[in-house]
Amino acid sequence: RCCCAAGERTLSIYTSTPTQNKYKISHTMTSTTATNIPPPLEATPAPYYSYWGDPGETPGVDDVPTEESTAENTNDDSPMQCGTCTDIDDEEAKKYECAVCFEFMDTPVGCGSCQTRFCRPCLERVANQGGARPKCSHCRAPFTLESIQVDEALQEEMNNCMETVLCPFRGCGKRVPINAIKLHEAQCDHIKMKCKFNEWGCEWIGKKLDLEHHDNHECEFRNEMGRLVNTIREKTLNQTETIARLQGTRVNQMVNTHTRQLLMIRGRNAGNVFDVLAMSYEATCFPGRLAAAKEMWGNMIAHDHPRALVYNVLLVLPLFVCISKCSFWMAIDLSNMAPQHIYRVGLYGMIQHFHVNIVASSAAGLAAFCMIADGGDATHWTEMHVQGTGISYPFMRDIVALGFYVCYFLFVDFMEYWPGIVLLLCTFSFTVTYSSCVASILEKVNGSEEGTLKKTRMWPSVVFALRYACLFQICWVPFEAVKGVIVLRLVKHLSLKHFKLNFTVEETECFLSVIPPSILVVFGAAVTALDHVAIGNGVVKDWSAAFYAWGTGAATLAFLNVFTHTLYLCGQGTGDAIYFEGTNLRNHSNERLQTYNLLPSQRPVYTGIVTFALALFYMIFMVAV
């Protein structure tokens, strides 16, 4: 049997290195936080590397002890062979030895591929140190911790074996059964021990039975030096506990912060007005912070659908304010009316008095119902199939557009003409400019394609309502607006190839874009016939005034279309400027943030602050006026 290997095996079981002792102390500290007293120092077994003297010394033939020499030198401190057999021959003893450490096994196990047996700790150590595919040290077959099998038959044979071996520690000389050798080695008084102050400078190494005498009479650390060591250990323990407590508090704070952030992220909804306003504030005032921590708004801007829902909320929000204002003032008027007056005018009189508010609220309710009833998502309207015709058309989009148009048109009547016109133009400017500004910033933050605002389902309906509400209010005579629509639609159909300056916003024309030119010509002829009747009745002065109305309506609608396109470009440009300023990118190109590989700025953007302040001022002004 290899005694050197056996010594190493004994070292791994019965010794503790300084590093291991420190670990034991730090581990025990956690259980003594209440008293702040470190655990007492304990002596540890001294490692030994050979049973024939100093490490590196080659044993001679006469150095291997025999049973007679062992009996003669039981009190000698010279090393002896580990576990020397007395009543058992070598061949029989080998089957009880581990193939790694060559010590007698406690629990014999195998790799599952060969008949060689190992100690469980040895084979587990081989598995842990073998990387992804550990191999058996004997047969080189791959195995895992799960494939290790206990040899029950050999275990039972070892438990029943009463053959004895000598204690491996010189000076003991006891014969111990194989199945009890490990227990005896752990309790033997002749094992070499290190002083408990070894880590602090005491170099004494001796037998376990001499340890008490050394501690009480020889160790230089037994009095003042020992108390100093204990004081240092207590101070170190207190510092360790304080650091651990502070670290634990900091970790708890971080966990709580992250938990709140996660709950906030999960609770954010792209359909919630307040969440959309908070996100638009972050996008306009702190685009660098938004770009650096866009995961915080992941549920709202990470994908096309929630981002389109954000744009829809921004487009519809001004209309919601207008309708809320009309309903609020109607409720105020009702509360100020005397019951006698309400009884005197009757139901018809009340409807006539509040017809603007009632019609506007009804149109808004119809539009809301159509938006909910439509099965499409935030990016498109559902096309409904007309049976027998093969026609598929988004009818809900046009109904919503007409409902919005009625709301905006009657809002001007509610506010009286000129104040209503001014507020309607302000609403027009805010809706298009601010929505396109926020859309431009979010496109840059997510690296998505441009023009996503125009692909939302609310864009055509809202812009159609705003343009034609302005048109029919600016043109005193409704026929002027109709004439303008007919002229521009005919120009659009007849001059597509050579008319580069397009005065129509085609994606927002809704049902007007599908009217064929022949129908437009019929409508034009009908309007001209009505002009002839009006001239004959004296309503219209002459044909020059009639044709002037045609030109006025067309020019007004063309101006509104160009105005829409200009507002959209202004919003896009403002959004680009805010984004590049907020992310420290001065090159106003179409390249994305990751191209520059720069850290986004955390400071606010003054252009964005002014933009958001104007939007907030508009909302407050609409509510207060």
FENJOLIN-V908080 format. One record per backbone hydrogen bond with DSSP energy under -0.5 kcal/mol. CO is the residue of the C=O (numbers start at 1). NH is the residue of the N-H. Records with the same first field share a line. If there is no record, write none. Layout:
# FENJOLIN-V908080
CO=NH ; NH
This chain:
# FENJOLIN-V908080
1=3
2=6
3=7
4=8
5=9
6=10
7=11
8=12
9=13
10=14
11=15
14=45
17=21
18=22
19=23
20=24
21=25
22=26
23=27
24=28
25=29
26=30
27=30
28=31
29=32
32=35 ; 36 ; 37
36=38
44=194
45=16
54=57
60=63 ; 64
61=64
63=65
66=70
67=71
68=72
69=73
71=74
73=76
81=84
84=166
89=93
90=94
91=95
93=96
94=97
96=105
98=102
103=98
107=120
108=151
109=118
110=149
117=99
118=109
119=123
120=124
121=125
122=126
123=127
124=128
125=129
126=130
127=130
130=133
134=143
136=140
141=136
145=148
149=110
150=152
151=155
152=156
153=157
154=158
155=159
156=160
157=161
161=179
163=178
164=86 ; 87
165=176
168=80 ; 170
169=172 ; 173
174=167 ; 176
176=165
177=180 ; 181
178=181
180=184
181=185
182=186
183=187
184=187 ; 188
188=191
189=209
191=208
192=46
193=206
194=44
195=198
197=200 ; 201 ; 202
198=201
204=195
206=193
207=210
208=211
210=214
211=215
212=216
213=217 ; 218
214=218 ; 219
219=222
223=227
224=228
225=229
226=230
227=231
228=232
229=233
230=234
231=235
232=236
233=237
234=238
235=239
236=240
237=241
238=242
239=243
240=244
241=245
242=246
243=247
244=248
245=249
246=250
247=251
248=252
249=253
250=254
251=255
252=256
253=257
254=258
255=259
256=260
257=261
258=262
259=263
260=264
261=265
262=266
263=267
264=268
265=268
269=272
272=276
273=277
274=278
275=279
276=280
277=281
278=282
279=283
280=284
281=285 ; 286
282=286
285=605
286=290
287=291
288=292
289=293
291=294
293=296
294=297
295=298
297=300 ; 301
298=302
303=307
304=308
305=309
306=310
307=311
308=312
309=313
310=314
311=315
312=316
313=317
314=318
316=320
317=321
318=322
319=323
320=324
321=325
322=326
323=327
324=328
325=329
326=330
327=331
328=332
329=333
330=334
331=335
332=336
333=337
334=337
338=342
339=343
340=344
341=345
342=346
345=349
346=350
347=351
348=352
349=353
350=354
352=355
354=358
355=359
356=360
357=361
358=362
359=363
360=364
361=365
362=366
363=367
364=368
365=369
366=370
367=371
368=372
369=373
370=374
377=380
378=457
382=384
384=393
385=387
386=389 ; 390 ; 391
391=386
393=384 ; 395
394=398
395=399
396=400
397=401
398=402
399=403
400=404
401=405
402=406
403=407
404=408
405=409
406=410
407=411
408=412
409=413
410=414
411=415
412=416
413=416
416=420
417=421
418=422
419=423
420=424
421=425
422=426
423=427
424=428
425=429
426=430
427=431
428=432
429=433
430=434 ; 435
431=435
432=436
433=437
434=438
435=439
436=440
437=441
438=442
439=443
440=444
441=445
442=446
443=447 ; 448
452=455
453=456
456=460
457=461
458=462
459=463
460=464
461=465
462=466
463=467
464=468
465=469
466=470
467=471
468=472
469=473
470=474
471=475
474=476
476=478
477=480 ; 481
478=482
479=483
480=484
481=485
482=486
483=487
484=488
485=489
486=490
487=491
488=492
489=493
490=494
491=495
495=499
498=500
500=502
501=503
504=506
505=508
506=509
509=512
510=513
511=514
512=515
514=516
516=520
517=521
518=522
519=523
520=524
521=525
522=526
523=527
524=528
525=529
526=530
527=531
528=532
529=533
530=534
531=535
532=536
533=537
534=538 ; 539 ; 540
535=538
542=546
543=547
544=548
545=549
546=550
547=551
548=552
549=553
550=554
551=555
552=556
553=557
554=558
555=559
556=560
557=561
558=562
559=563
560=564
561=565
562=566
563=567
564=568
565=569
566=570
567=571
568=572
569=573
570=574
571=575
572=576
573=577
574=578
575=579
576=580
577=581
578=582
579=583
580=585
581=584
582=601
584=586
586=588
587=589
592=595 ; 596
593=596 ; 597 ; 598
604=606
605=609
606=610
607=611
608=612
609=613
610=614
611=615
612=616
613=617
614=618
615=619
616=620
617=621
618=622
619=623
620=624
621=625
